[in-house]
Each structure stands twice: as C-alpha cells, then as structure tokens.
Amino acid sequence: MATRPVLDPAISLYHLLDPKVLADPYPLYRNLREQAPVAWDPYLSCWVVTRYDDVLTVLKEFSADRTPSAEFMRKLGLDEIGPLAEVMSRQMLFLDAPAHTHLRKLCSTAFTPRRVERLQEYVVAIADELIDEVIASGSMDIVKEFAERLPAIVTAHLLGMPREDHLQLKAWSADFAEMLGNFQHNPGGVARVLKSLADMTAYFQSAIHEERRKLEDGLVKSLIEAEVDGERLTEDEVIANIVVTMVGGQETTTNLIGNGMLTLLRQPEKLAELRDRPEIIETGVEELLRYESPSQHTGRICARDTLLGGQVIPKGAPVLAVMAAGNRDPERFADPDALDLERADNRHLAFGWAAHFCFGAPLARMEGQIAFRKLLERLPDITLGEGKLEWRENLGLRGLRALPVTFAAETPGNV
C-alpha cells in the first residue's frame, strides 16, 4: 500500500488566498498536476485531485453527500451554521441516489432542450435591451451591466418570479455562491449568508402562500405541484432546491460571460476570429468554458478505500476534484494553455460529469452563445478599460468583480 506523501507547502491550494495567485491559478494547478496529482493537503484537510482522468473518476464514483448535519454542527459548537446545514442537506447538489435522482428529474424539467430553445428569442431580446442601455455611452462594466443582469432576468423568468425582482434574486444568489465556493476560507461571511438565506426563504414562502400573487408557470410552481413516488415535496425541500437552482443558473453564466470576454479581450486576434466567424460560436463557447472554467472545483467524499494516482484514499476522506486543473491537462488536451476556438475534441469538465452534471448546461451554453455574439456584433472596437482587474474572493466559483470596457458609441437600436 502506498504511503501518503507530504505535500510541498509551495503547491498547496491555500495559495489561492493570495490575490496574485487567484488572478492566474493555472501555474499552481500545473505544478500540482505534475508534482502531486493526487495528494493530501494538510492545510485544507482534504485530498486534492488535479489530473483529468482522476478528476473524472472522483466525479463518477465518489459521494456528493458531504453536508454535516445541523446536529453535528451543534456538537462542534457551531450552532449558527445549523440553518445552512439544514438547507444544504436537502439540496440535490449534496445528495446521492435515489434522493438526488428524484429531485434532479423534477428540477430538470425547467431546462429541457425544447424549453431552452423556446427561450432563445427572449434571451436575445434581453441581451439587446441591456446593450441598448449603454451603447450610446461608449463604455460599460460588462459584469455589472450585462453578465450579472442577463442570467438574473432569465432565471427570474424560469422560476416564475417577477422580473423586477431579478436584482434582489441576484444579490441573494451571490451571497449563497460565496458560501458554496469559499465558505471554509471566509467564516466572517456567515452572518451575511444566513441573513440572505432567511430573506430568500421568506421571499419564496410568500410566493408560495400569498393568494394575491398568482404564481406564474415556472420552476417554483412545478416543484410545488410535483410528486415523487406518490408524495409531494415538502415546502422546505422545494425552497432548498429553488435556491440551489437559482444560484447555479446565475453564477455559472455570469462567470462564463465575464471570464470569456476577458479572455477574448486579452487575445484580440481570437476576439476578431469569433466576431468574424459566427459559425464557430458553439465550439468557441465550449473552449472558453474549458480555458477559464466558471466552476473551478467541487467536493466529494471517498465512498470506499480507493487507489487513485498511486495513492490510497481512505473511505470517508474528503476530496477536492479540481476541474479547472483537469481542463488544462496536457495528457487530455493538446496544447491546453492555448485558446483554440475550433477545438474539436473538447469533453471538458466545466459542468461536472455523470449524475451531477449541471442540468442547467443547455441554458448556460445558449445564454453564453447569444451573449458573446451580441457583445461582439454590437460593440465595435471593444477594448479593455482602465483599472486593475479584481477577482471575487471565491476559490470555487471563478469570476470578476468588474470588467470595464470601451467601444465605439452608436445610436441604440442598431441591431
């Protein structure tokens, strides 16, 4: 049996807490992949897996049921986190079959290819509307004025909530995403997340019960009316999975658009290629997902003693599968640090894999394709604006705080 090696502190993922490393984590991922592809990180108290094939094994075979119970948190003296643990324990993201299978089937009805296809005209109209608001100014913050608002408006529509609530829904989503991607490194954010969770719960309870508000067709109504093995979901289960669906539907797409536009702006020849050749938009978006993955890593629990990468991971051990590192693995992708907008063999890990593959992927892809096409078509001579770029302090969900750009101003409506 292989012994557990001592990880070189220089390649621990705790270095992501350094803003300079967070701005470009890929050299750190490369060093980990080459020197210790499957390693116990004593600084994070988990195993870290970085090669494509090994990440794939973790996503396929390891358990997603990793949320401590509220009772367990109380025994540790962490009573305040109890409400978060309660909600997470009901979310499909943290469940295995059969509970995960049932919930996923119900929630996936909002994201079927046919339903996503029907949304295309709506998404195009929203994208044009958001660009119309800024096109005469010659400058904008792509994150704040487009990448956050587009998926927020679309998500409100999918949930069956009023459009005017989209900014509030986005703010709650961002707080909850901070907990999902960065909780153990940001304990000071617990109070804010707890407040957002309480406010979200009250909001959706009101939507469910308030007779004066007729609930529109959407995921909220679908889950209320759905049955699983002849039983309806409890209100707590409905709200918990609305929350995780709302977060996934917004944060991934926001980061895809923001990260992708920054990548293109830093490589003007690639930006011109995507603008001038709209027929490669689908493969282009897939490559942007691989190259700058919105979701960088995810946690799992080893279900049984498992030999992986020459190391024995014991049953019950926590594991961090770094999809963003796997997406730059040269054993899987030719010239992985190069942006190839026509990359043919591109089975990236940005949306996960297997049972927990992101069921919102068809919508995120469609929104991304429309967003890039519209931004590049309608904003001539777009270039990076002034100012230092800052990444959100979220180690799991990679995204910018802001992306200022300038472009040739035009009269609104010239689509």
MARMIDREN-151397 format. One record per residue (C-alpha): x, z, y. Coordinates in Angstrom, 1 decimal. Example, Ala and Ser with C-alpha at 12.3 -4.5 7.8 and 13.67 -1.06 7.14 Angstrom:
<atom X="12.3" Z="7.8" Y="-4.5"/>
<atom X="13.7" Z="7.1" Y="-1.1"/>
# end
This chain:
<atom X="0.0" Z="0.0" Y="0.0"/>
<atom X="1.4" Z="-1.0" Y="3.4"/>
<atom X="2.2" Z="1.8" Y="5.8"/>
<atom X="0.7" Z="1.9" Y="9.3"/>
<atom X="3.3" Z="0.7" Y="11.8"/>
<atom X="4.0" Z="2.5" Y="15.1"/>
<atom X="2.8" Z="0.2" Y="17.9"/>
<atom X="5.2" Z="-0.6" Y="20.7"/>
<atom X="3.6" Z="1.0" Y="23.8"/>
<atom X="4.6" Z="-2.1" Y="25.7"/>
<atom X="1.9" Z="-4.1" Y="23.9"/>
<atom X="-0.9" Z="-1.6" Y="23.8"/>
<atom X="-4.2" Z="-2.9" Y="25.3"/>
<atom X="-4.3" Z="0.1" Y="27.6"/>
<atom X="-2.1" Z="-2.1" Y="29.9"/>
<atom X="-5.4" Z="-3.9" Y="30.7"/>
<atom X="-6.0" Z="-1.0" Y="33.0"/>
<atom X="-3.2" Z="-2.4" Y="35.2"/>
<atom X="-4.9" Z="-4.9" Y="37.6"/>
<atom X="-1.9" Z="-7.3" Y="37.3"/>
<atom X="-2.4" Z="-7.5" Y="33.5"/>
<atom X="-6.1" Z="-7.6" Y="33.8"/>
<atom X="-5.8" Z="-10.7" Y="36.1"/>
<atom X="-3.9" Z="-12.5" Y="33.3"/>
<atom X="-4.3" Z="-10.7" Y="29.9"/>
<atom X="-3.2" Z="-13.7" Y="27.8"/>
<atom X="0.6" Z="-12.9" Y="27.7"/>
<atom X="-0.3" Z="-9.4" Y="26.4"/>
<atom X="-2.6" Z="-10.9" Y="23.8"/>
<atom X="0.1" Z="-13.3" Y="22.7"/>
<atom X="2.7" Z="-10.5" Y="22.3"/>
<atom X="0.2" Z="-8.5" Y="20.3"/>
<atom X="-0.7" Z="-11.5" Y="18.1"/>
<atom X="2.9" Z="-12.3" Y="17.4"/>
<atom X="4.4" Z="-8.8" Y="17.0"/>
<atom X="1.5" Z="-6.7" Y="15.6"/>
<atom X="-1.6" Z="-8.9" Y="14.9"/>
<atom X="-3.3" Z="-6.0" Y="13.0"/>
<atom X="-2.2" Z="-2.7" Y="14.5"/>
<atom X="-3.4" Z="0.9" Y="15.0"/>
<atom X="-3.3" Z="1.5" Y="18.8"/>
<atom X="-2.9" Z="5.3" Y="19.2"/>
<atom X="-3.5" Z="5.0" Y="22.9"/>
<atom X="-7.0" Z="3.6" Y="22.3"/>
<atom X="-7.5" Z="5.3" Y="19.0"/>
<atom X="-8.6" Z="2.2" Y="17.2"/>
<atom X="-7.2" Z="-0.8" Y="15.2"/>
<atom X="-6.7" Z="-3.9" Y="17.3"/>
<atom X="-7.0" Z="-7.4" Y="15.7"/>
<atom X="-5.9" Z="-10.5" Y="17.5"/>
<atom X="-5.4" Z="-13.5" Y="15.2"/>
<atom X="-8.3" Z="-15.9" Y="14.9"/>
<atom X="-8.8" Z="-15.7" Y="11.1"/>
<atom X="-8.5" Z="-11.9" Y="11.2"/>
<atom X="-11.0" Z="-11.6" Y="14.1"/>
<atom X="-13.3" Z="-13.8" Y="12.1"/>
<atom X="-13.1" Z="-11.5" Y="9.1"/>
<atom X="-13.9" Z="-8.5" Y="11.3"/>
<atom X="-16.9" Z="-10.2" Y="12.9"/>
<atom X="-18.2" Z="-11.3" Y="9.5"/>
<atom X="-17.6" Z="-8.3" Y="7.3"/>
<atom X="-17.3" Z="-5.1" Y="9.4"/>
<atom X="-20.1" Z="-2.9" Y="10.5"/>
<atom X="-21.7" Z="-3.1" Y="14.0"/>
<atom X="-23.4" Z="0.3" Y="13.5"/>
<atom X="-20.9" Z="2.2" Y="15.7"/>
<atom X="-23.0" Z="4.2" Y="18.1"/>
<atom X="-22.7" Z="8.0" Y="17.8"/>
<atom X="-26.0" Z="9.8" Y="17.6"/>
<atom X="-27.2" Z="11.9" Y="20.5"/>
<atom X="-26.9" Z="15.0" Y="18.3"/>
<atom X="-23.2" Z="14.1" Y="17.6"/>
<atom X="-22.6" Z="13.8" Y="21.3"/>
<atom X="-24.2" Z="17.2" Y="21.9"/>
<atom X="-21.9" Z="18.8" Y="19.3"/>
<atom X="-18.9" Z="17.4" Y="21.3"/>
<atom X="-20.3" Z="18.9" Y="24.5"/>
<atom X="-21.2" Z="15.5" Y="25.9"/>
<atom X="-24.9" Z="16.2" Y="26.3"/>
<atom X="-25.1" Z="14.0" Y="29.4"/>
<atom X="-24.3" Z="10.9" Y="27.4"/>
<atom X="-27.2" Z="11.6" Y="24.9"/>
<atom X="-29.7" Z="9.2" Y="26.6"/>
<atom X="-27.2" Z="6.4" Y="26.4"/>
<atom X="-26.5" Z="7.0" Y="22.8"/>
<atom X="-30.3" Z="7.1" Y="22.1"/>
<atom X="-30.9" Z="3.7" Y="23.7"/>
<atom X="-27.8" Z="2.1" Y="22.1"/>
<atom X="-28.8" Z="3.3" Y="18.7"/>
<atom X="-32.0" Z="1.2" Y="19.0"/>
<atom X="-30.3" Z="-2.0" Y="20.2"/>
<atom X="-29.6" Z="-4.8" Y="17.8"/>
<atom X="-26.1" Z="-5.1" Y="19.2"/>
<atom X="-25.3" Z="-1.9" Y="17.4"/>
<atom X="-27.3" Z="-2.3" Y="14.2"/>
<atom X="-26.7" Z="-3.8" Y="10.8"/>
<atom X="-29.2" Z="-5.4" Y="8.5"/>
<atom X="-32.0" Z="-5.0" Y="7.8"/>
<atom X="-32.9" Z="-3.4" Y="11.2"/>
<atom X="-30.7" Z="-5.9" Y="13.0"/>
<atom X="-32.2" Z="-8.9" Y="11.2"/>
<atom X="-35.8" Z="-7.9" Y="12.2"/>
<atom X="-35.0" Z="-7.2" Y="15.8"/>
<atom X="-32.9" Z="-10.3" Y="16.2"/>
<atom X="-35.6" Z="-12.6" Y="14.8"/>
<atom X="-38.1" Z="-11.2" Y="17.3"/>
<atom X="-35.8" Z="-11.5" Y="20.4"/>
<atom X="-34.5" Z="-14.9" Y="19.4"/>
<atom X="-37.9" Z="-16.4" Y="19.9"/>
<atom X="-37.2" Z="-16.4" Y="23.7"/>
<atom X="-34.1" Z="-18.5" Y="23.1"/>
<atom X="-35.1" Z="-21.2" Y="20.6"/>
<atom X="-33.6" Z="-24.7" Y="21.3"/>
<atom X="-37.1" Z="-26.0" Y="22.1"/>
<atom X="-37.8" Z="-23.2" Y="24.6"/>
<atom X="-34.4" Z="-23.6" Y="26.2"/>
<atom X="-34.9" Z="-27.4" Y="26.5"/>
<atom X="-38.2" Z="-26.7" Y="28.4"/>
<atom X="-36.3" Z="-24.6" Y="30.8"/>
<atom X="-33.9" Z="-27.3" Y="31.9"/>
<atom X="-35.9" Z="-28.6" Y="34.8"/>
<atom X="-36.4" Z="-25.0" Y="36.0"/>
<atom X="-32.7" Z="-24.2" Y="35.9"/>
<atom X="-31.9" Z="-27.5" Y="37.7"/>
<atom X="-34.3" Z="-26.6" Y="40.4"/>
<atom X="-32.9" Z="-23.1" Y="40.9"/>
<atom X="-29.3" Z="-24.4" Y="41.0"/>
<atom X="-30.3" Z="-27.0" Y="43.7"/>
<atom X="-32.1" Z="-24.3" Y="45.6"/>
<atom X="-29.1" Z="-21.9" Y="45.6"/>
<atom X="-26.8" Z="-24.7" Y="46.7"/>
<atom X="-29.2" Z="-25.8" Y="49.4"/>
<atom X="-28.9" Z="-22.3" Y="50.9"/>
<atom X="-25.2" Z="-22.7" Y="51.5"/>
<atom X="-24.4" Z="-26.4" Y="51.7"/>
<atom X="-24.5" Z="-26.6" Y="55.4"/>
<atom X="-22.0" Z="-23.8" Y="55.9"/>
<atom X="-19.1" Z="-25.4" Y="54.1"/>
<atom X="-18.2" Z="-22.1" Y="52.3"/>
<atom X="-19.7" Z="-19.7" Y="49.8"/>
<atom X="-18.9" Z="-17.0" Y="47.4"/>
<atom X="-19.7" Z="-18.7" Y="44.1"/>
<atom X="-20.0" Z="-15.3" Y="42.2"/>
<atom X="-22.4" Z="-13.6" Y="44.6"/>
<atom X="-24.3" Z="-16.5" Y="45.9"/>
<atom X="-24.6" Z="-18.6" Y="42.7"/>
<atom X="-23.1" Z="-17.3" Y="39.4"/>
<atom X="-24.9" Z="-14.0" Y="39.7"/>
<atom X="-28.2" Z="-15.2" Y="41.0"/>
<atom X="-28.8" Z="-18.3" Y="38.8"/>
<atom X="-28.9" Z="-16.4" Y="35.4"/>
<atom X="-30.6" Z="-13.4" Y="37.1"/>
<atom X="-33.6" Z="-15.6" Y="38.2"/>
<atom X="-33.7" Z="-17.4" Y="34.8"/>
<atom X="-33.6" Z="-14.1" Y="33.0"/>
<atom X="-36.4" Z="-12.6" Y="35.0"/>
<atom X="-38.4" Z="-15.7" Y="34.1"/>
<atom X="-37.7" Z="-15.3" Y="30.4"/>
<atom X="-38.6" Z="-11.7" Y="30.5"/>
<atom X="-41.9" Z="-12.4" Y="32.3"/>
<atom X="-40.9" Z="-10.3" Y="35.3"/>
<atom X="-41.5" Z="-11.3" Y="38.9"/>
<atom X="-38.7" Z="-13.5" Y="40.4"/>
<atom X="-38.4" Z="-11.3" Y="43.4"/>
<atom X="-37.1" Z="-8.5" Y="41.1"/>
<atom X="-34.1" Z="-10.5" Y="40.0"/>
<atom X="-31.5" Z="-8.9" Y="42.3"/>
<atom X="-32.6" Z="-5.4" Y="41.1"/>
<atom X="-32.5" Z="-6.6" Y="37.5"/>
<atom X="-29.0" Z="-7.9" Y="38.0"/>
<atom X="-27.8" Z="-4.7" Y="39.6"/>
<atom X="-29.0" Z="-2.7" Y="36.6"/>
<atom X="-27.5" Z="-5.2" Y="34.2"/>
<atom X="-24.1" Z="-5.0" Y="35.9"/>
<atom X="-24.1" Z="-1.2" Y="35.6"/>
<atom X="-25.1" Z="-1.3" Y="31.9"/>
<atom X="-22.5" Z="-4.0" Y="31.2"/>
<atom X="-19.8" Z="-1.8" Y="32.8"/>
<atom X="-20.7" Z="0.8" Y="30.2"/>
<atom X="-20.7" Z="-1.7" Y="27.3"/>
<atom X="-17.3" Z="-3.3" Y="28.2"/>
<atom X="-15.4" Z="-0.4" Y="29.7"/>
<atom X="-17.1" Z="3.0" Y="29.0"/>
<atom X="-14.2" Z="4.8" Y="27.5"/>
<atom X="-12.0" Z="3.9" Y="30.4"/>
<atom X="-14.4" Z="4.7" Y="33.1"/>
<atom X="-16.0" Z="8.1" Y="32.4"/>
<atom X="-16.7" Z="8.5" Y="36.1"/>
<atom X="-19.3" Z="5.8" Y="35.9"/>
<atom X="-21.5" Z="7.7" Y="33.5"/>
<atom X="-23.8" Z="9.1" Y="36.3"/>
<atom X="-24.4" Z="5.7" Y="37.8"/>
<atom X="-25.2" Z="4.1" Y="34.4"/>
<atom X="-27.5" Z="7.0" Y="33.5"/>
<atom X="-29.4" Z="6.5" Y="36.7"/>
<atom X="-29.6" Z="2.7" Y="36.2"/>
<atom X="-30.9" Z="3.3" Y="32.6"/>
<atom X="-33.5" Z="5.7" Y="33.9"/>
<atom X="-34.6" Z="3.3" Y="36.6"/>
<atom X="-34.7" Z="0.4" Y="34.1"/>
<atom X="-36.7" Z="2.4" Y="31.6"/>
<atom X="-39.3" Z="3.4" Y="34.3"/>
<atom X="-39.5" Z="-0.2" Y="35.5"/>
<atom X="-40.3" Z="-1.7" Y="32.1"/>
<atom X="-42.6" Z="1.2" Y="31.2"/>
<atom X="-44.5" Z="0.4" Y="34.4"/>
<atom X="-44.6" Z="-3.3" Y="33.5"/>
<atom X="-46.0" Z="-2.4" Y="30.1"/>
<atom X="-48.6" Z="0.0" Y="31.2"/>
<atom X="-49.7" Z="-1.0" Y="34.7"/>
<atom X="-53.0" Z="-2.6" Y="34.5"/>
<atom X="-52.9" Z="-4.1" Y="38.0"/>
<atom X="-49.9" Z="-6.1" Y="36.9"/>
<atom X="-50.8" Z="-8.8" Y="34.4"/>
<atom X="-47.8" Z="-9.2" Y="32.1"/>
<atom X="-46.7" Z="-12.8" Y="32.2"/>
<atom X="-45.7" Z="-14.6" Y="29.0"/>
<atom X="-42.1" Z="-13.7" Y="28.2"/>
<atom X="-39.9" Z="-11.6" Y="26.0"/>
<atom X="-41.4" Z="-8.3" Y="27.2"/>
<atom X="-44.9" Z="-9.4" Y="26.2"/>
<atom X="-43.6" Z="-10.9" Y="22.9"/>
<atom X="-41.9" Z="-7.7" Y="21.8"/>
<atom X="-44.9" Z="-5.6" Y="22.7"/>
<atom X="-47.2" Z="-7.8" Y="20.6"/>
<atom X="-44.7" Z="-8.4" Y="17.7"/>
<atom X="-44.9" Z="-6.8" Y="14.3"/>
<atom X="-42.1" Z="-6.0" Y="11.9"/>
<atom X="-43.1" Z="-5.6" Y="8.2"/>
<atom X="-46.6" Z="-4.9" Y="9.4"/>
<atom X="-45.5" Z="-2.4" Y="12.0"/>
<atom X="-45.2" Z="-2.7" Y="15.7"/>
<atom X="-42.0" Z="-1.8" Y="17.6"/>
<atom X="-42.2" Z="1.5" Y="19.4"/>
<atom X="-42.1" Z="1.4" Y="23.2"/>
<atom X="-38.5" Z="2.8" Y="23.1"/>
<atom X="-37.4" Z="0.0" Y="20.7"/>
<atom X="-39.0" Z="-2.6" Y="22.9"/>
<atom X="-37.3" Z="-1.3" Y="26.1"/>
<atom X="-33.9" Z="-0.8" Y="24.5"/>
<atom X="-33.8" Z="-4.4" Y="23.3"/>
<atom X="-35.1" Z="-5.8" Y="26.5"/>
<atom X="-32.2" Z="-4.1" Y="28.2"/>
<atom X="-29.5" Z="-5.5" Y="25.9"/>
<atom X="-31.1" Z="-9.0" Y="26.0"/>
<atom X="-31.2" Z="-8.8" Y="29.8"/>
<atom X="-27.6" Z="-7.8" Y="30.0"/>
<atom X="-26.4" Z="-10.4" Y="27.6"/>
<atom X="-28.5" Z="-13.1" Y="29.3"/>
<atom X="-26.9" Z="-12.4" Y="32.7"/>
<atom X="-23.4" Z="-11.2" Y="32.3"/>
<atom X="-22.1" Z="-13.8" Y="29.9"/>
<atom X="-23.5" Z="-16.7" Y="32.0"/>
<atom X="-22.3" Z="-15.2" Y="35.3"/>
<atom X="-18.8" Z="-14.8" Y="33.9"/>
<atom X="-18.8" Z="-18.3" Y="32.3"/>
<atom X="-19.6" Z="-19.9" Y="35.7"/>
<atom X="-17.2" Z="-17.7" Y="37.7"/>
<atom X="-14.3" Z="-17.8" Y="35.3"/>
<atom X="-14.8" Z="-21.5" Y="34.6"/>
<atom X="-14.9" Z="-22.5" Y="38.3"/>
<atom X="-11.7" Z="-20.5" Y="39.0"/>
<atom X="-10.0" Z="-22.3" Y="36.0"/>
<atom X="-11.0" Z="-25.7" Y="37.4"/>
<atom X="-10.1" Z="-24.9" Y="41.0"/>
<atom X="-6.6" Z="-23.9" Y="39.8"/>
<atom X="-6.3" Z="-27.2" Y="38.0"/>
<atom X="-7.7" Z="-29.8" Y="40.4"/>
<atom X="-7.0" Z="-32.7" Y="38.1"/>
<atom X="-9.3" Z="-31.1" Y="35.5"/>
<atom X="-11.9" Z="-30.4" Y="38.1"/>
<atom X="-11.8" Z="-34.1" Y="39.1"/>
<atom X="-12.0" Z="-35.1" Y="35.4"/>
<atom X="-15.1" Z="-33.0" Y="34.8"/>
<atom X="-16.7" Z="-34.2" Y="38.1"/>
<atom X="-16.0" Z="-37.9" Y="37.5"/>
<atom X="-16.9" Z="-37.9" Y="33.8"/>
<atom X="-20.2" Z="-36.1" Y="33.3"/>
<atom X="-20.4" Z="-37.3" Y="29.7"/>
<atom X="-17.8" Z="-34.7" Y="28.8"/>
<atom X="-19.7" Z="-31.7" Y="30.3"/>
<atom X="-20.7" Z="-30.3" Y="26.8"/>
<atom X="-17.1" Z="-30.3" Y="25.4"/>
<atom X="-15.9" Z="-29.2" Y="28.8"/>
<atom X="-18.1" Z="-26.1" Y="28.9"/>
<atom X="-17.0" Z="-25.2" Y="25.3"/>
<atom X="-13.4" Z="-25.4" Y="26.3"/>
<atom X="-14.0" Z="-23.2" Y="29.4"/>
<atom X="-15.6" Z="-20.7" Y="27.1"/>
<atom X="-12.6" Z="-20.7" Y="24.8"/>
<atom X="-10.0" Z="-20.7" Y="27.6"/>
<atom X="-11.5" Z="-17.9" Y="29.7"/>
<atom X="-13.9" Z="-16.1" Y="27.4"/>
<atom X="-16.5" Z="-14.1" Y="29.2"/>
<atom X="-16.6" Z="-11.6" Y="26.4"/>
<atom X="-13.1" Z="-10.6" Y="25.5"/>
<atom X="-13.5" Z="-8.2" Y="22.6"/>
<atom X="-16.1" Z="-6.3" Y="20.6"/>
<atom X="-16.0" Z="-3.1" Y="18.5"/>
<atom X="-16.7" Z="-2.7" Y="14.8"/>
<atom X="-16.4" Z="-0.1" Y="12.0"/>
<atom X="-14.5" Z="-0.9" Y="8.8"/>
<atom X="-17.1" Z="-0.6" Y="6.0"/>
<atom X="-14.6" Z="-0.2" Y="3.2"/>
<atom X="-10.8" Z="0.1" Y="2.8"/>
<atom X="-9.7" Z="-3.4" Y="3.8"/>
<atom X="-6.4" Z="-5.2" Y="3.6"/>
<atom X="-6.1" Z="-7.3" Y="6.7"/>
<atom X="-2.9" Z="-8.9" Y="8.1"/>
<atom X="-0.8" Z="-6.9" Y="5.7"/>
<atom X="-2.3" Z="-3.6" Y="6.9"/>
<atom X="-4.8" Z="-1.4" Y="5.1"/>
<atom X="-7.6" Z="-0.5" Y="7.5"/>
<atom X="-9.4" Z="2.6" Y="6.0"/>
<atom X="-13.1" Z="2.9" Y="5.6"/>
<atom X="-14.8" Z="4.3" Y="8.7"/>
<atom X="-12.0" Z="3.3" Y="11.1"/>
<atom X="-12.9" Z="1.9" Y="14.5"/>
<atom X="-11.7" Z="-1.7" Y="15.0"/>
<atom X="-11.4" Z="-3.8" Y="18.2"/>
<atom X="-11.7" Z="-7.5" Y="17.5"/>
<atom X="-10.2" Z="-9.4" Y="20.4"/>
<atom X="-12.0" Z="-12.7" Y="20.5"/>
<atom X="-10.1" Z="-13.9" Y="23.6"/>
<atom X="-6.8" Z="-13.5" Y="21.7"/>
<atom X="-8.2" Z="-15.4" Y="18.7"/>
<atom X="-9.3" Z="-18.2" Y="21.1"/>
<atom X="-5.6" Z="-18.7" Y="22.1"/>
<atom X="-4.2" Z="-18.5" Y="18.6"/>
<atom X="-1.8" Z="-21.5" Y="18.0"/>
<atom X="-2.5" Z="-21.3" Y="14.3"/>
<atom X="-6.1" Z="-22.3" Y="15.0"/>
<atom X="-6.0" Z="-24.3" Y="18.3"/>
<atom X="-3.4" Z="-26.9" Y="19.2"/>
<atom X="-1.6" Z="-26.1" Y="22.5"/>
<atom X="-4.0" Z="-23.2" Y="23.0"/>
<atom X="-2.8" Z="-22.3" Y="26.6"/>
<atom X="-3.7" Z="-25.8" Y="27.8"/>
<atom X="-7.2" Z="-26.7" Y="29.1"/>
<atom X="-8.4" Z="-29.7" Y="27.1"/>
<atom X="-11.9" Z="-30.7" Y="28.3"/>
<atom X="-12.3" Z="-33.0" Y="25.4"/>
<atom X="-11.1" Z="-30.7" Y="22.7"/>
<atom X="-12.8" Z="-31.9" Y="19.5"/>
<atom X="-12.3" Z="-29.0" Y="17.0"/>
<atom X="-13.4" Z="-26.1" Y="19.1"/>
<atom X="-15.0" Z="-23.4" Y="17.0"/>
<atom X="-14.2" Z="-20.7" Y="19.5"/>
<atom X="-15.2" Z="-17.0" Y="19.2"/>
<atom X="-16.6" Z="-16.6" Y="22.7"/>
<atom X="-20.2" Z="-16.0" Y="21.4"/>
<atom X="-19.1" Z="-13.9" Y="18.4"/>
<atom X="-19.8" Z="-15.1" Y="14.9"/>
<atom X="-22.1" Z="-14.6" Y="11.9"/>
<atom X="-25.0" Z="-12.2" Y="12.0"/>
<atom X="-24.2" Z="-11.0" Y="15.6"/>
<atom X="-23.6" Z="-14.5" Y="17.0"/>
<atom X="-25.1" Z="-14.4" Y="20.5"/>
<atom X="-28.7" Z="-15.7" Y="20.2"/>
<atom X="-28.7" Z="-16.5" Y="23.9"/>
<atom X="-25.8" Z="-19.0" Y="23.4"/>
<atom X="-28.0" Z="-22.1" Y="23.8"/>
<atom X="-29.3" Z="-20.9" Y="27.1"/>
<atom X="-25.9" Z="-19.8" Y="28.4"/>
<atom X="-24.5" Z="-23.3" Y="27.4"/>
<atom X="-27.3" Z="-25.1" Y="29.1"/>
<atom X="-27.1" Z="-23.0" Y="32.3"/>
<atom X="-23.3" Z="-23.5" Y="32.3"/>
<atom X="-23.5" Z="-27.2" Y="31.9"/>
<atom X="-26.1" Z="-27.5" Y="34.8"/>
<atom X="-24.1" Z="-25.1" Y="37.0"/>
<atom X="-20.8" Z="-27.0" Y="36.7"/>
<atom X="-22.4" Z="-30.4" Y="37.1"/>
<atom X="-24.4" Z="-29.4" Y="40.2"/>
<atom X="-21.5" Z="-27.5" Y="41.9"/>
<atom X="-19.1" Z="-30.4" Y="41.3"/>
<atom X="-21.6" Z="-33.1" Y="42.3"/>
<atom X="-22.9" Z="-31.4" Y="45.4"/>
<atom X="-19.9" Z="-29.6" Y="46.9"/>
<atom X="-17.4" Z="-32.3" Y="47.8"/>
<atom X="-13.7" Z="-31.4" Y="48.2"/>
<atom X="-14.3" Z="-27.9" Y="46.9"/>
<atom X="-11.2" Z="-25.7" Y="47.0"/>
<atom X="-10.3" Z="-22.0" Y="46.7"/>
<atom X="-11.0" Z="-20.0" Y="49.8"/>
<atom X="-8.6" Z="-17.4" Y="51.2"/>
<atom X="-8.3" Z="-13.9" Y="50.0"/>
<atom X="-6.9" Z="-12.1" Y="46.9"/>
<atom X="-9.0" Z="-12.5" Y="43.8"/>
<atom X="-10.1" Z="-9.3" Y="42.1"/>
<atom X="-11.3" Z="-9.0" Y="38.6"/>
<atom X="-14.0" Z="-6.5" Y="37.7"/>
<atom X="-12.5" Z="-3.4" Y="36.1"/>
<atom X="-14.2" Z="-4.2" Y="32.8"/>
<atom X="-11.9" Z="-4.7" Y="29.8"/>
<atom X="-14.5" Z="-6.2" Y="27.6"/>
<atom X="-16.6" Z="-8.4" Y="29.9"/>
<atom X="-14.2" Z="-10.5" Y="31.9"/>
<atom X="-15.5" Z="-11.6" Y="35.3"/>
<atom X="-14.6" Z="-11.9" Y="39.0"/>
<atom X="-15.9" Z="-9.7" Y="41.8"/>
<atom X="-16.0" Z="-12.7" Y="44.1"/>
<atom X="-14.9" Z="-16.3" Y="44.2"/>
<atom X="-14.7" Z="-17.7" Y="47.8"/>
<atom X="-14.6" Z="-21.5" Y="48.1"/>
<atom X="-14.7" Z="-24.0" Y="50.9"/>
<atom X="-16.1" Z="-27.6" Y="50.7"/>
<atom X="-17.3" Z="-30.4" Y="52.9"/>
<atom X="-20.6" Z="-29.3" Y="54.5"/>
<atom X="-23.6" Z="-31.5" Y="54.1"/>
<atom X="-27.3" Z="-31.6" Y="55.0"/>
<atom X="-29.4" Z="-29.7" Y="52.5"/>
<atom X="-31.4" Z="-31.7" Y="50.0"/>
<atom X="-28.9" Z="-34.5" Y="49.3"/>
<atom X="-29.1" Z="-34.0" Y="45.5"/>
# end
